[in-house]
């Protein structure tokens, strides 16, 4: 089943750039939401993280499943969640 990946990030975040490179290397399509200047998106990140502005934050959905939210995950955790092989 196809998973939809949305990454909440900023342009200046090194971890965000690293995560984007990882997704690109594995041909994982994703939408990116820059939370700088986007109060609604920043608010979601803060809500999901329990009060912190953690980036990158991933919101991963799959039809019929509850969304999965990951805050600055390692490549291993991200790969496992997306069903990737190393």
GITA-V651866 format. One record per residue. RES is the residue in one letter. OMEGA is omega in radians with two decimals (999 if undefined). D_LAST is the distance of its C-alpha to the last C-alpha in Angstrom with 2 decimals. Layout:
RES|OMEGA|D_LAST ; RES|OMEGA|D_LAST
//
This chain:
X|-3.09|19.43 ; X|3.07|18.81 ; X|3.08|17.94 ; X|-3.07|19.80 ; X|3.03|18.39 ; X|-3.13|21.03 ; X|3.07|20.43 ; X|-2.98|23.52 ; X|2.97|23.76 ; X|3.13|26.25 ; X|-3.04|26.60 ; X|-3.02|27.18 ; X|3.13|24.15 ; X|3.11|21.75 ; X|3.11|19.10 ; X|3.11|19.56 ; X|3.13|19.15 ; X|3.14|15.92 ; X|3.12|14.58 ; X|3.11|16.01 ; X|3.11|14.34 ; X|-3.14|10.84 ; X|3.13|12.00 ; X|3.12|13.65 ; X|-3.11|10.86 ; X|3.10|9.12 ; X|3.12|12.72 ; X|3.09|13.29 ; X|3.13|17.08 ; X|3.01|18.64 ; X|3.12|22.14 ; X|3.10|22.99 ; X|3.10|26.04 ; X|-3.05|27.63 ; X|3.05|29.44 ; X|3.14|31.83 ; X|3.12|35.08 ; X|-3.05|33.80 ; X|-3.13|35.43 ; X|3.14|34.41 ; X|3.10|30.65 ; X|3.11|31.05 ; X|3.10|33.01 ; X|-3.14|30.26 ; X|-3.14|27.78 ; X|3.12|30.50 ; X|-3.09|31.36 ; X|-3.06|27.84 ; X|-3.14|27.30 ; X|3.02|30.68 ; X|3.14|32.50 ; X|3.09|30.13 ; X|-3.07|28.88 ; X|3.09|25.18 ; X|-0.10|22.98 ; X|2.99|20.54 ; X|-3.14|21.14 ; X|3.03|19.21 ; X|-3.04|21.20 ; X|-3.14|19.15 ; X|3.06|21.33 ; X|-3.07|21.24 ; X|3.10|24.55 ; X|-3.12|26.30 ; X|3.03|24.14 ; X|3.11|24.98 ; X|3.05|23.21 ; X|3.13|20.50 ; X|3.12|21.10 ; X|3.13|18.76 ; X|3.13|20.33 ; X|-3.09|18.42 ; X|2.99|15.25 ; X|3.09|12.67 ; X|-3.13|9.33 ; X|3.14|8.12 ; X|3.14|11.09 ; X|3.12|10.77 ; X|3.12|7.38 ; X|-3.11|9.17 ; X|-3.10|12.28 ; X|3.13|11.22 ; X|3.13|9.73 ; X|2.98|6.40 ; X|-3.09|3.77 ; X|999|0.00
//
